[in-house]
């Protein structure tokens, strides 16, 4: 039962995806989104439906961590970002002149907000060979650290590929 649960691991991607319509403040522009989707093979496993792709949304992730009582994060698909020169993390939403620091509960508001980003340097080197924290490029470690800081949850695992031996346990 729930009184026996002593750990809640949140599994998140190093970027954000969504299937179907609806608000998606961090969605990539159409051309880059199509290119990224193909590069990352972001299609539904059963239906083949294309996923919408965007930058990591710390606002949604922090909310999910809070309501689910996450005790650690497992970040997947880090290797997908290996070639990017720069990355962005959504750290807030802007509604006109107002900057929101929390996820709005109103879907109409969420549909009209603009993402506020923190830009970070990419690592532009492969992570798939990394087996320890120290094996990761410095900028990849910095990216993971920022995700942890924004969500308020420590990172316990990082996936740098699809094989089992491509998981780093922290």
N, C-alpha and C positions, 0 to 999 in steps of 0.2 A: 504494500500500500504506500501512499504518499509519505507516510512518516518514516519509511525506510530509505527514501531517496536522500542521498547525501552529496550528489553532484549532478549538475545540469550543464551539459556541454552544448553550446550553441554552434551549429555548423553554418558558416557563412562563406561566400565567395569573396575573393579579393577585389571584386567589382560587383555591380548590381545587375540582376536580370529580372525580367518580368514577362509573363505570357499574357496576351490579351490586351484589351483596352483599359483605360483608366489613368489616373495621375501617375507620373513618373518624372519627378523634377530633375533627376540626374541623367536622363536619357541622352545618349550621344546624338549628335546631328545625323540625319538620315544616311548620308553617304558614308561617313565614318562608322556609323552603327552597323550598316550592312557589311562593310569590310571587316570590322571587328568580329561580328557574328560568324562570318565564314572562317576567319582565322581561329576563333575559339571553338568552333563547332557547336554553337549554341542553338540547338534545335531539340525539340521535345523527343525523348527516347521512344515513346510509343507512337505519337502522332506525326513526328517530324515537323511539327509547327515551329516556326522561327520565334526565338525569344528576343525580346527587346533588351538591349544592353546599355549600360551607363556606368558612370563613375561610382565608386564606393559611397554609399549614403550612410554616414555615421548617425544621422538623425533617426532613421528607421531602425538601424542596428542597436542604438542605445535604448530606444523604446522597447524593442523586442527583448533585449537583455534584461531590462527592468521588469517587464510584466511576466517573464518566464523564470526569473530568478537564476539567470545563468551564472555559473561559478567559473567557467572557462570557455574560451572560444577555440574552435578548430577552423582555421582559414584554409580554404581550398583554392585551387587554380592560380596560385602565385606565379607559376611558370608562364601563364598566359600573358602576363604583363612584362616579361623579360626584355622585349625589344623596344618598349616605349621610352622615349627620351624624358618625358615628364608625365606625372600623374596628378589627379585631383581627387581630393576627399571633400565631400559635402559636409560642412560643419554648421550649417544653418540654412534657413530659408528666408527669402526676402519677399515681402508683400508690400509693394509700393515703397515707401520710405521706412517701413518697419521691418526689423530683422527679428525673426522668430528663432528662439533657441531650443524649442521643443516641438515635437511632431504635433501638428494640428489635428484635432479629432474631426474637423469638418472637411469632408472630401472635396467640396467645392473650393474651399480655401487651398487645399493641397494641390488642386488642379491648376491654380493660377499663380502659385508661388514660383520664384526663381531660386535656384540653388546658389548658395554662397560657398565658395570653394577655398580650400587651402591647397596651393600647388606644391608639389614635391618633385625632386629630381628622380628620374627613373634610374635603373641600374644597368640596363643595356648589356647584360651578360647572362648566360644561362644559369638557372637555379636548379635544374633537374638533377645535377650531380651532387647537390648539397645533402648532407646527412646529419649535420649538426647546425646549431645556431651560428656558430663561428664560420661555417662554410658558406653561409649566405652572404651576398654582396652587402656592403654597409648601407646602401640606400634601400635595399629590400628590408633589412633589419629596422631601419628608421621608419619605413612605411608600416610595418607590422606593429611597431611600438606606438605610432600615432593612432592606429586603429584601436589598440588596447586603451590608450589614454582617452579617446573620444567616447568609446562605449562604456568605459569604467570596468572592463572585465579583462582579466589576464588571459593571454594567449597560451594554450597548452599544446596545440598541434598546428603544424603548417604543412600543407600538401604542395609538393613541387613537381607533381606528375601523377599519372593515373595508376602506377603500380604501387603495391603495398610498401615496397622498400623506398618509396619516394615520399615518405611521411616523416617529418621531423617532430620528435616529441620534446617539449621544452620543460 
